[in-house]
Amino acid sequence: MINQRITMLRNRKSLVPDGFFARSSAYGNRVHSRRIAITHEGIINYLMTGKVYLHWVYILTGEFLSILGLIFIFSKIIYSTSNSLN
């Protein structure tokens, strides 16, 4: 997506609809809220006891969603920055 945005700046035509980039930070926030919903038991256990009694799949899924949410949020930042260059 970032490469397509740079190409658009160079060629002045869009390959991806602008609506996707406008909503990408909202997607990132939703993904982060899903991550907290999946791993909230582990977070509470860690804060109370200092140990995590949660299956590793939940932790792995939570970390994947965290990274995915950050990708959405940073793509919005990069899009907004490149949009201000026009």
N, C-alpha and C positions, 0 to 999 in steps of 0.2 A: 504494500500500500504506500509506503514511504517512497519507494522507487517510482511508483506511478505518479505520485504527487510531484516529485522532482522532474519527471518527464513532462508532466502537464505544465509546469512552470517554464520549461524550456520550449515546448511546442505550443503552449497556450490552448491545449484541449484536454479534457478530463476523460480518464478511463474508468473511474469509479464515481458513482453519484456522490455529490457533496453531502447529502443527508446522512450517509453512513458516518462520515467523520464528525459531523455535528453531534451525533448521538453517541459517539464512542466513549466519552467519559461517563455517560449514564450507564452504558453497558459495563464499564469497569466497576462502577459503584454497585451494580446489581450482582456482579460476580463476586465481589468482596463480601457482600451480605450473605450470599450462598455459602461462602467459605466459612464464615462465622457460624452459620446455622449448622453446618456439618461438624465442625470441630469445637463447638461451645462446651461440650462435656469435658473434653480433654483440657481446655483452657481453665475451666473451673477446678478440675482435679489438680492441675499443676499449681494454681494459685493457693489452694487449700492445703495440699499435702506435699507439694514439691516434686511429685511424681505424676506420670501420665499413664493411666490405665485405659488406653484406647487402642483399638485395633490399628495396625499400621496402615491399612488401606484408607482409613479416614484421614490420617495425617498426610499421606501421600496425595490424596485427592484435594485436601485443603491447600496444600502447597502448590499444586498445579493450578487451582483456581486463583490463588494469590498472584502467581506469575502471569496468568492470563489477564486478570484485572489490571495489573500494572502495565501490560502491553497496550491494553485499550486506553488507559489514562495517558500514557506517554505518547501514543499515536495522536491523541487529541492535542496534546501540547505541541508536538512537532507540526501538526497540520495548522494549528493557529499561528505558530511562528512563521511557517512558510507562507501562509495566507497574508500575513502582514507585510511580506516582502514585495507583494504585487503592487 
